[in-house]
């Protein structure tokens, strides 16, 4: 196998690996936000939601504003 083809294959494999990693990370972030929204709907305080989800208090406040805008 020519060296260039081998390097191209390695680069493609690395790119796919990084893409999967980023996709999982984005999915986890979306899941945390969905859980946070549910906690807020249940009446938990923003501080409790931040502690329970690991999201920043600022992000929880953004989500709370989003919920208030839906009403």
C-alpha angles and dihedrals in degrees: 000000000000115000093240093054090049091051091047091052091049091049092050092048091050090049092052091048092051091046092054091047092051091046092053091047092051091048091052091050092051091048092051090051092049090051090048091053090051091049090051091049088052089057101253115152119254089248092054091047091050091050093046097047103031090235120134119264088240091057091048090052090051090052091047090053089050090054092048089052090056093058 
